[in-house]
Amino acid sequence: MKNVFLIVFCAFAVFVSGNVYGIITYDSNTLNGSYHVDNDGNSGTPFIVAGGTGSNAPRGTWDDEKGAVIIASVKITENGARLCTIQAQCANENKKRKSWTTYHYPEGGKEGTKLSRCYTFCKDGYTAVDSECKKIETLKGFECQTVDDVKSKMINNIRMNQSDGSNIEPWIAGFNSWYIDVGDDVMERDILLGVVEFVPHGVIAAPIYLRCDREGYSDMKSFIEKLHIATSDANQYTLLCMPGYKAINASNKKAGCEPIDPTFAKCDLSKLPVCGGIDETKMDKNNHVWMIGDVAFGCRDFRCKEENYGFVAPGNLECKLCADEDGSPRFGIDNNGVCHECKTGTVFDNSKKECVNATPYSKTDMVYGKGKEKNSEGIKGESLTNQCWYYFVPSEYHACVACGIGYELQNNKCVKKTTE
């Protein structure tokens, strides 16, 4: 088979077709500095939600491609990770001695959508606030919000996706990806951060190794040959806690996590008064969740419970998905929790929480940077690292196209990097 998939980097849409072999986003930030992995060693099996390894494993989005549903990284920072339930499988093309990884939404994700189930987990001393890991001591009153049992929410009713072939590989964050010759074959290997074990109110994460293989030739079948924990170093097993929780015992990861504040003084929003103008009777626990309102006044408001869902309109508290399958930047949720679909030619600015005019970029801009071409100063005859297409990390690619080499985007402004 052939892969055809859509990559969206912020406001840039790039179509890639033909024989496209694995592209994952490399995250330079890690939880414990650099991960040292034993690529072909086997230190146990990560948590597998559905599917499995070998040629007899369940099929994926194609009947000749086998795979498994795992819980792995879409974002890695120094203090935590965004982990999602994703489907990994190995692709092939008949009469080509090659197999490579692709990643997909599993079946049975959020109700009414194909999106993965995701949570931000943080290492000890930090907790997730708005999907970012913040130091516990910096939390303001009522800022940390606890969640229900994460394990059941990430794995219940999840099955192998056997129909939708959309490849979400550009959204997967990993440590390494490469091809290696195995006899006459060329097979892909990926190393991701994955869940090894669920513990009370948290997970244990470690680098996991995935290797593809195939059998047959004119009528080929591909599958995951190896899927295992890629290190035997106990120091590279990291305890990550749910929002509102901290490690019980830093030296005993399997003990899990406990509430940051047993009295929930910082976490229980029910102790706060309702913000002015909010009708508490319209709060539907099945579809809404309480959140901190105006911090200055110390009150609570509610928003749609599911991630990427927003109110249909001001005054209409019915929730709808505020996104599309391609991750279009035209969708966003404003400060009042209302979903906006921006008109063509505009995008949603998450810092301003409103629709703004989109900056037009030509094909040449998207390869070399805004206003540049292959013969421009700093491009002609220079290293490929001076050309924007070289960068796979979305934030780096976005900054290169919009600002140029040596700059980064901060609050939608081009700022010169302090270190390279």
Buried (B, 14 or more C-beta within 10 A) or exposed (E): BEBEBBBBBBBBBBEEEEEBBBBBBBBEEBBBEEBEBBBEEEBEEBBBBBBBBEBEBBBBBBEBBBBBBBBBBBBBBEBBBBBBBBBBBBBBBEEBBBBBBBBBBBBBBBEEBBBBBBBBBBBBBBBBBEEBBBEBEEBEEBBBBBBEEBBEEBBEEBBBBBEEBBBBBBBBBBBBBEBEEBEEBBBBBBBBBBBBBBBBBBBBBBBBBBBBBBEEEEEBBBBBBBBBBBBBBEEBBBBBBBBBBBBBEEEEBEBBBBBBBEEBEBBBBEBBEBBEEBEEEEBBEEBBBBBBBEEEEBBBBBBBBBBBBBBBEEEEBEBBBBBEBEBBBBBBBBEEBBBBBBEEEBBBBEEEBBBEEBEEBEEBBBBBBBEBEEEBEBBEEEEEEBBBBBBBBBEBBBBBBBBBBEBBBEEEEBEEEEEE
